[in-house]
């Protein structure tokens, strides 16, 4: 009935040789998303308050 409450199936672990490159890619992606989000807030902050 409430299948969307069930947990997602487990995914295989990332191999150790790919962890470093994946971490670097996610770190850059997170920085860019935070930067873009803050820039958007900074540009429209006077309209929000």
C-alpha positions in Angstrom: 0.0 0.0 0.0 2.7 2.5 0.9 5.5 1.2 -1.3 7.2 4.6 -1.4 8.1 4.2 2.3 10.1 1.1 1.7 13.9 1.6 1.5 15.7 1.6 -1.8 17.6 -1.6 -2.7 21.3 -1.7 -1.8 23.8 -0.6 -4.4 27.2 -2.1 -4.8 30.1 -0.3 -3.1 32.4 1.9 -5.2 35.8 0.2 -5.9 38.7 1.7 -4.0 40.5 2.9 -7.1 37.5 5.1 -8.1 36.7 6.6 -4.7 39.3 9.4 -5.0 38.0 10.6 -8.4 34.4 10.3 -7.4 35.0 12.3 -4.2 36.8 15.0 -6.2 33.9 15.2 -8.7 31.3 15.4 -5.9 33.3 18.0 -4.0 33.5 20.3 -7.1 29.8 19.7 -7.8 28.8 20.6 -4.3 31.0 23.7 -4.3 29.4 24.9 -7.6 25.8 24.3 -6.4 26.4 26.1 -3.1 28.1 29.0 -5.0 25.3 29.2 -7.6 22.7 29.0 -4.8 24.3 31.8 -2.8 24.8 33.9 -5.9 21.1 33.6 -6.7 20.1 34.5 -3.2 22.5 37.5 -3.2 21.0 38.8 -6.4 17.3 38.5 -5.3 17.7 39.1 -1.5 16.2 42.6 -1.6 13.1 41.2 -3.3 12.7 38.5 -0.7 12.8 40.6 2.4 
